[in-house]
Amino acid sequence: MNEINSSAPVSKTNATDAKSDAVTGKSHMKRSYILAALLALAAVVWIASGALDDSAPLEQETVAARNAGEAAPVKVRVMDIAAVDHPRTLIVTGRTNAIKDAEIKAEVAGQVVARPARKGAMVEKGAVLLELAMDDRAAQLRDAQAQLGAAKIAYEASKDLQRKQFESQIKLAESNAALAAAEARVAAIKLDIARTKIRAPIDGFVEQLLPGPGDYVEKGEQVAMVVDLDPMRVIAYVTEREVEYLRIDDLATIRLPSGREVGGTVHYISRVANDVTRAFRVDIWTDNPDASIPAGLTAELRLNGGTRKAHKIPTSALTLNDQGKLGVRTIVDGDMVKFVPVTLLEDTPEGAWVTGLPDPVTLISVGQEFVIDGQKVQPSASGAAMPKAGGES
């Protein structure tokens, strides 16, 4: 019993020490987490302060530093280029449109008894498209012709009696009026009969042919449409700035969706702008004898807008400045680099046509990517011939 009791205090002491050690360990771990968090926060603050402190890299090279640090100026190749007259080409999108089309309406009512033409066929002016039933028109014509014969006899008799003083002038006039009325009735019935054959008013393609045999058409009802595709018209719209460069009879190039190109001429230029778009309508006509160009196609037009001064430069000379502007690097004051923004007009295999350069200009053709604006260089002639007008070199 005494041994058991004497061991009890020892167990309590051990438990107390273990609990104390656990608390101490937890305290050490907590301090480690806090320390790690503080170190991470300090690193973030240090990185952020470095990123926000300067708007440009610390090691960014300045023009003065480059000019002072180089023992000898950088060598670049240059070429002298003069501006020449370059065609001003306006590129717009248009749509092909038939110049002549005819909506054909029935001029008399009747039932369709024949349809000699077919939809999509080429027809000549006067070709019969539809035939309507004659009904009683033939009988009306015979009656009118009989009445005309009687009126002629009555008029001749009245004229003979008036000559012999047996009939008054009034009676003769009445006979003449009756004869004219009979002639008019015959002519009207003949015209009515002719209108039972509905004919094409122009040469062209039958685009629509609505009724068929057995259908009844009313007077004034549209029954067909014929479209003439030669010549073909392309309708396009140009801006306020572009319209002043265009002239009637100017040549144009029409590029179709298939890639085929045909020539045309400016036939019409509107002098009143669209109220909404402020654009001006332009019509270009082109020959289409085989009707191979259908109406309704989207077409790209290259219009001649006169000429303007431009420089033809090597395409490789084009570069971008720090702001992303397209331009070239030139030489001013004999040895100073200057970046000049340009507007690209046309890019050809022989070179790029640009505007915005002084005339003449000394252009850096080789080495422009290794110098900066304001840097002094040692220019040397590239030996290339100065570009000429018309794409020659």
C-alpha positions as CSV (number, residue, x, y, z in Angstrom):
1,M,0.0,0.0,0.0
2,N,2.8,2.4,0.9
3,E,4.6,1.7,-2.4
4,I,1.5,2.4,-4.4
5,N,0.8,5.7,-2.7
6,S,4.4,6.9,-3.0
7,S,4.3,6.5,-6.8
8,A,1.2,8.6,-7.3
9,P,2.9,12.0,-6.9
10,V,5.6,11.0,-9.4
11,S,2.9,10.4,-12.2
12,K,1.3,13.7,-11.6
13,T,4.7,15.5,-12.0
14,N,5.4,13.7,-15.2
15,A,2.0,14.6,-16.7
16,T,2.5,18.2,-15.8
17,D,5.9,18.3,-17.5
18,A,4.5,16.7,-20.7
19,K,1.7,19.3,-20.8
20,S,4.2,22.1,-20.3
21,D,6.4,20.8,-23.2
22,A,3.3,20.6,-25.5
23,V,2.4,24.2,-24.8
24,T,5.9,25.3,-25.3
25,G,6.1,23.5,-28.7
26,K,2.9,25.0,-29.9
27,S,4.2,28.4,-28.9
28,H,7.4,27.9,-30.9
29,M,5.4,26.8,-34.0
30,K,3.1,29.8,-33.8
31,R,6.1,32.1,-33.6
32,S,7.6,30.4,-36.7
33,Y,4.4,30.9,-38.7
34,I,4.2,34.6,-37.7
35,L,7.9,35.1,-38.7
36,A,7.4,33.4,-42.1
37,A,4.3,35.6,-42.8
38,L,6.2,38.7,-41.9
39,L,9.1,37.7,-44.1
40,A,6.7,37.0,-47.0
41,L,5.0,40.4,-46.6
42,A,8.3,42.2,-46.5
43,A,9.3,40.5,-49.8
44,V,6.1,41.5,-51.5
45,V,6.4,45.1,-50.3
46,W,10.0,45.2,-51.5
47,I,9.2,43.8,-54.9
48,A,6.2,46.2,-55.3
49,S,8.2,49.2,-54.3
50,G,10.8,48.3,-56.9
51,A,8.2,47.8,-59.6
52,L,6.4,51.0,-58.9
53,D,9.4,53.2,-58.1
54,D,10.4,53.9,-61.7
55,S,8.3,54.0,-64.9
56,A,11.2,52.9,-67.0
57,P,14.0,50.3,-66.4
58,L,16.9,51.6,-64.5
59,E,19.3,50.4,-67.1
60,Q,17.5,52.2,-70.0
61,E,20.0,53.6,-72.4
62,T,19.7,57.3,-73.2
63,V,20.9,58.9,-76.4
64,A,23.5,60.9,-74.5
65,A,24.9,57.8,-72.9
66,R,25.0,55.9,-76.2
67,N,26.7,58.8,-78.0
68,A,29.2,59.3,-75.1
69,G,29.9,55.6,-74.6
70,E,30.8,54.6,-78.1
71,A,34.4,55.2,-79.3
72,A,33.2,55.5,-82.9
73,P,29.7,56.2,-84.4
74,V,27.7,53.2,-85.6
75,K,27.9,52.7,-89.4
76,V,24.7,52.6,-91.3
77,R,23.9,52.5,-95.0
78,V,21.7,55.2,-96.4
79,M,20.1,56.1,-99.7
80,D,18.8,59.4,-101.0
81,I,15.2,59.2,-102.3
82,A,13.1,61.9,-104.1
83,A,9.3,61.9,-104.2
84,V,7.6,61.2,-107.5
85,D,4.0,61.3,-108.8
86,H,2.2,58.1,-107.8
87,P,-1.3,57.2,-108.9
88,R,-3.9,57.8,-106.2
89,T,-5.9,54.6,-106.1
90,L,-9.2,54.5,-104.3
91,I,-10.4,51.0,-103.2
92,V,-14.1,50.7,-102.4
93,T,-16.6,47.8,-102.4
94,G,-19.7,47.8,-104.6
95,R,-22.4,45.6,-106.0
96,T,-23.2,44.6,-109.6
97,N,-26.6,45.8,-110.8
98,A,-28.5,45.4,-114.0
99,I,-28.8,48.7,-115.9
100,K,-32.1,47.7,-117.6
101,D,-34.8,45.5,-116.3
102,A,-38.5,45.4,-117.2
103,E,-41.3,44.3,-115.0
104,I,-44.0,43.1,-117.4
105,K,-47.6,43.4,-116.5
106,A,-50.7,42.0,-118.2
107,E,-52.5,44.7,-120.2
108,V,-55.7,42.5,-120.6
109,A,-57.3,39.9,-118.4
110,G,-57.5,36.3,-119.4
111,Q,-56.5,32.7,-118.9
112,V,-52.9,31.6,-119.8
113,V,-53.1,29.1,-122.6
114,A,-49.4,28.9,-123.5
115,R,-46.0,29.8,-122.1
116,P,-43.4,29.7,-125.0
117,A,-40.6,31.1,-122.9
118,R,-38.9,29.6,-119.9
119,K,-37.4,31.1,-116.8
120,G,-33.7,31.8,-117.1
121,A,-33.7,31.8,-120.9
122,M,-32.2,34.5,-123.1
123,V,-34.9,36.3,-125.2
124,E,-34.9,39.0,-127.8
125,K,-37.1,42.0,-127.8
126,G,-40.6,41.1,-129.0
127,A,-40.4,37.4,-128.1
128,V,-43.7,35.9,-126.8
129,L,-43.5,35.0,-123.2
130,L,-47.1,34.1,-122.5
131,E,-50.4,33.7,-124.5
132,L,-53.8,34.5,-123.1
133,A,-57.1,33.0,-124.3
134,M,-58.8,35.0,-127.1
135,D,-62.3,34.4,-125.6
136,D,-64.9,36.3,-127.7
137,R,-62.4,38.9,-129.1
138,A,-62.5,37.3,-132.5
139,A,-66.3,37.7,-132.6
140,Q,-66.1,41.3,-131.4
141,L,-63.6,42.0,-134.2
142,R,-65.9,40.6,-136.9
143,D,-68.8,42.6,-135.6
144,A,-66.7,45.8,-135.4
145,Q,-65.4,45.2,-139.0
146,A,-69.1,44.8,-140.2
147,Q,-70.1,48.0,-138.5
148,L,-67.1,49.7,-140.1
149,G,-68.2,48.6,-143.6
150,A,-71.7,50.0,-143.1
151,A,-70.3,53.3,-141.8
152,K,-68.1,53.6,-144.9
153,I,-71.1,53.1,-147.2
154,A,-73.2,55.5,-145.2
155,Y,-70.5,58.1,-145.3
156,E,-69.9,57.8,-149.1
157,A,-73.7,58.1,-149.7
158,S,-74.0,61.1,-147.5
159,K,-71.0,62.8,-149.2
160,D,-72.6,62.2,-152.6
161,L,-76.0,63.6,-151.5
162,Q,-74.4,66.7,-150.0
163,R,-72.5,67.3,-153.2
164,K,-75.9,67.4,-155.1
165,Q,-77.4,69.7,-152.4
166,F,-79.8,67.0,-151.3
167,E,-78.3,66.6,-147.8
168,S,-77.0,69.2,-145.3
169,Q,-73.4,69.6,-144.1
170,I,-74.5,68.4,-140.6
171,K,-75.6,65.0,-141.9
172,L,-72.3,64.6,-143.7
173,A,-70.4,65.4,-140.5
174,E,-72.5,62.9,-138.6
175,S,-71.7,60.2,-141.1
176,N,-68.0,61.0,-140.9
177,A,-68.1,60.8,-137.1
178,A,-69.9,57.4,-137.3
179,L,-67.2,56.1,-139.7
180,A,-64.4,57.3,-137.3
181,A,-66.0,55.6,-134.4
182,A,-66.3,52.3,-136.3
183,E,-62.6,52.5,-137.3
184,A,-61.6,53.3,-133.7
185,R,-63.6,50.3,-132.4
186,V,-61.8,47.9,-134.9
187,A,-58.4,49.3,-133.9
188,A,-59.2,48.9,-130.2
189,I,-60.3,45.3,-130.6
190,K,-57.2,44.5,-132.7
191,L,-55.0,46.0,-130.0
192,D,-56.8,44.0,-127.3
193,I,-56.2,40.8,-129.4
194,A,-52.5,41.7,-129.8
195,R,-52.2,42.1,-126.0
196,T,-53.2,38.5,-125.4
197,K,-49.6,37.7,-126.5
198,I,-47.4,39.1,-123.7
199,R,-44.0,39.9,-125.3
200,A,-40.5,40.9,-124.0
201,P,-40.0,44.7,-124.2
202,I,-36.2,44.4,-124.2
203,D,-33.4,41.9,-124.9
204,G,-32.3,40.0,-121.8
205,F,-32.8,37.1,-119.5
206,V,-36.2,36.0,-118.2
207,E,-35.7,36.4,-114.5
208,Q,-39.3,35.8,-113.5
209,L,-42.2,34.1,-115.2
210,L,-44.9,33.8,-112.7
211,P,-48.1,32.3,-114.2
212,G,-48.4,29.0,-116.1
213,P,-50.9,27.4,-118.4
214,G,-54.4,27.4,-116.8
215,D,-53.7,30.4,-114.5
216,Y,-55.9,33.4,-114.8
217,V,-54.3,36.9,-114.8
218,E,-55.9,40.2,-114.1
219,K,-55.2,43.4,-116.0
220,G,-52.3,45.1,-114.4
221,E,-50.9,42.0,-112.7
222,Q,-47.1,41.4,-113.0
223,V,-46.4,38.3,-114.9
224,A,-42.7,38.4,-115.8
225,M,-39.4,40.2,-115.4
226,V,-36.7,40.5,-118.1
227,V,-33.2,41.7,-117.2
228,D,-30.6,43.1,-119.6
229,L,-27.1,42.4,-118.3
230,D,-25.1,44.2,-121.0
231,P,-23.6,46.5,-120.1
232,M,-23.3,45.7,-116.3
233,R,-23.3,48.4,-113.7
234,V,-21.4,48.4,-110.4
235,I,-22.8,50.7,-107.8
236,A,-20.4,51.9,-105.0
237,Y,-20.2,54.7,-102.5
238,V,-17.2,57.0,-101.8
239,T,-16.5,59.3,-98.9
240,E,-16.6,63.1,-98.9
241,R,-12.8,63.3,-99.1
242,E,-12.6,60.8,-102.0
243,V,-15.3,62.1,-104.3
244,E,-13.4,65.2,-105.4
245,Y,-10.7,63.0,-107.0
246,L,-13.1,61.2,-109.3
247,R,-14.1,62.2,-112.9
248,I,-16.5,60.9,-115.4
249,D,-14.9,58.5,-117.9
250,D,-12.1,57.6,-115.5
251,L,-10.9,54.1,-115.8
252,A,-11.6,51.5,-113.1
253,T,-10.7,47.9,-112.3
254,I,-13.5,45.6,-111.1
255,R,-12.4,42.5,-109.1
256,L,-15.1,39.9,-108.8
257,P,-15.5,37.3,-105.9
258,S,-14.0,34.6,-108.2
259,G,-10.8,36.7,-108.5
260,R,-11.5,37.7,-112.1
261,E,-10.8,41.3,-113.0
262,V,-12.5,43.4,-115.7
263,G,-12.2,47.0,-116.8
264,G,-14.8,49.6,-116.6
265,T,-15.4,53.4,-116.7
266,V,-17.0,55.9,-114.3
267,H,-20.4,56.7,-115.8
268,Y,-22.1,58.6,-113.0
269,I,-21.0,60.5,-109.9
270,S,-23.7,61.7,-107.5
271,R,-23.5,65.4,-106.5
272,V,-25.8,65.0,-103.5
273,A,-24.5,63.0,-100.4
274,N,-26.6,60.5,-98.6
275,D,-28.3,62.2,-95.7
276,V,-27.2,59.4,-93.2
277,T,-23.8,58.1,-94.4
278,R,-22.6,61.3,-96.1
279,A,-21.3,59.1,-98.9
280,F,-21.6,59.8,-102.7
281,R,-22.9,57.2,-105.2
282,V,-20.6,56.2,-108.1
283,D,-21.7,54.0,-111.0
284,I,-19.1,52.1,-113.0
285,W,-20.2,50.5,-116.3
286,T,-18.5,47.5,-117.9
287,D,-19.2,45.5,-121.0
288,N,-20.8,42.1,-120.4
289,P,-21.7,40.7,-123.8
290,D,-21.8,37.1,-122.7
291,A,-23.8,37.9,-119.5
292,S,-21.1,36.1,-117.5
293,I,-21.3,38.7,-114.7
294,P,-24.6,38.3,-112.9
295,A,-26.3,41.0,-111.0
296,G,-26.0,41.2,-107.2
297,L,-22.3,40.2,-106.8
298,T,-20.0,42.0,-104.4
299,A,-17.1,43.6,-106.3
300,E,-13.9,45.4,-105.3
301,L,-13.3,48.6,-107.2
302,R,-10.0,50.3,-107.8
303,L,-10.7,53.8,-108.9
304,N,-8.2,56.2,-110.4
305,G,-8.0,59.3,-108.1
306,G,-5.3,61.2,-109.9
307,T,-1.8,61.4,-108.6
308,R,0.1,62.6,-105.5
309,K,3.7,62.9,-104.4
310,A,5.0,59.8,-102.7
311,H,8.3,58.0,-102.0
312,K,9.1,54.4,-103.0
313,I,11.3,52.8,-100.3
314,P,12.6,49.3,-99.6
315,T,10.0,47.5,-97.5
316,S,12.7,46.4,-95.1
317,A,13.3,50.0,-94.2
318,L,9.9,50.2,-92.5
319,T,10.0,49.9,-88.7
320,L,8.1,50.8,-85.5
321,N,9.0,53.3,-82.8
322,D,8.5,52.9,-79.1
323,Q,4.9,54.1,-79.4
324,G,4.2,51.5,-82.1
325,K,3.9,54.0,-85.0
326,L,5.0,52.9,-88.4
327,G,7.8,54.9,-90.0
328,V,11.4,55.0,-91.1
329,R,14.7,56.2,-89.7
330,T,16.3,59.0,-91.6
331,I,19.5,61.1,-91.4
332,V,19.3,64.8,-90.6
333,D,22.2,67.3,-90.2
334,G,24.5,64.9,-91.9
335,D,24.8,62.3,-89.1
336,M,21.8,62.5,-86.8
337,V,19.1,59.8,-86.7
338,K,15.5,60.9,-86.9
339,F,12.4,58.7,-86.9
340,V,9.7,59.9,-89.3
341,P,6.2,58.4,-89.2
342,V,4.8,57.5,-92.6
343,T,1.5,56.5,-94.2
344,L,1.6,53.3,-96.3
345,L,-0.1,53.7,-99.6
346,E,0.8,50.5,-101.4
347,D,3.1,47.5,-100.8
348,T,4.5,46.0,-104.0
349,P,7.2,43.4,-104.6
350,E,9.5,46.2,-105.8
351,G,9.0,48.3,-102.7
352,A,6.6,50.2,-100.5
353,W,5.0,53.6,-101.5
354,V,4.6,55.9,-98.6
355,T,3.8,59.6,-97.8
356,G,4.9,61.8,-94.9
357,L,8.6,62.1,-95.7
358,P,10.4,65.3,-96.5
359,D,11.5,65.7,-100.2
360,P,14.2,64.7,-100.8
361,V,15.0,62.4,-97.8
362,T,18.1,60.4,-96.7
363,L,16.8,57.1,-95.6
364,I,18.6,54.5,-93.5
365,S,18.3,51.3,-95.5
366,V,20.6,49.0,-93.4
367,G,21.1,49.2,-89.7
368,Q,18.0,51.2,-88.8
369,E,17.0,48.6,-86.1
370,F,20.3,49.2,-84.2
371,V,20.1,53.0,-83.7
372,I,17.7,55.2,-81.9
373,D,16.2,58.7,-82.4
374,G,18.8,61.4,-81.9
375,Q,21.8,59.1,-82.1
376,K,24.9,60.2,-84.2
377,V,25.9,57.6,-86.8
378,Q,28.4,57.3,-89.6
379,P,26.3,57.1,-92.8
380,S,27.6,55.5,-96.0
381,A,25.9,55.2,-99.4
382,S,24.2,51.8,-99.9
383,G,24.9,51.8,-103.6
384,A,21.3,51.1,-104.5
385,A,19.7,53.1,-107.3
386,M,17.1,55.6,-106.3
387,P,13.6,54.2,-107.0
388,K,11.8,55.7,-110.0
389,A,8.2,56.2,-110.7
390,G,6.0,53.4,-112.0
391,G,7.6,50.7,-109.9
392,E,11.0,50.7,-111.7
393,S,14.2,50.6,-109.8
